[in-house]
Amino acid sequence: MRWQRCPLNLVAALALVSTAQATDDLRNWFDDPFFQVTRGLAPCPLPAGPFVDERGRREQAHRRAEKGTTCWLAGECDRSTAYAYDGEIAASIEQAFAGSDAFAASTTLRITVQGRVSMSKAA
């Protein structure tokens, strides 16, 4: 397979595993939003994003359950899991990129949204 040269950006640097692993049964087991917001460069390899095999799913399951409920149990979230916010966060990101062409010509950018993180206010 011939790979196109694509500059790395923060998102791509965090998702270097690509479709070369297509022989594994990679899935988005937790339905995390994963979408492309810019298409300015020639086709780049699809980053792994939230796609993992069965082993990856098992490794993530406990951590995600714990992280997902911590915010709610602490009384800091209105929803029972931090992951319940992901769809709305993804929609707002898509909307922000749709309203701007600041990065459109020079980047190919894909976004993964996983588990809202609550930021505590400094005292």
Steps between C-alpha positions, in 0.01 A plus 500: 500500500636842410453765769450867419720740693283683748630746758436390855279714715400454862208272422695290252793474740267351759363247250797364308356152470340488155299277276805276466337311787189434292562128532391526864132540577520866591178662616378814666369289790386798708351708214737790560447783250774486233473734203697703249478880513751608234606349168772736378774245429514202270339190649685397814485158664207467736626524859385234745284750688277315745524168312649215706493122493334278763808513722499882487131502587564284807793718605292817472174374649580536872679834462215640294236380747690656789575825319150520362329489837747691721367841399139399569577336835687814607192707416686694229296376201132500411533172310591159632810469281756744369471331160136613467627848408712381205234536230427861590870583527561342157211696347635829636848422363356417157300822505805708595704354213211537255489872575872553440743428221806592708649151480313360200759561229807376685382207713320171503366471853295228666355532849426238766288596801527277806365566849452858598751615758372726773737785572496619860519870568806636677434628851 
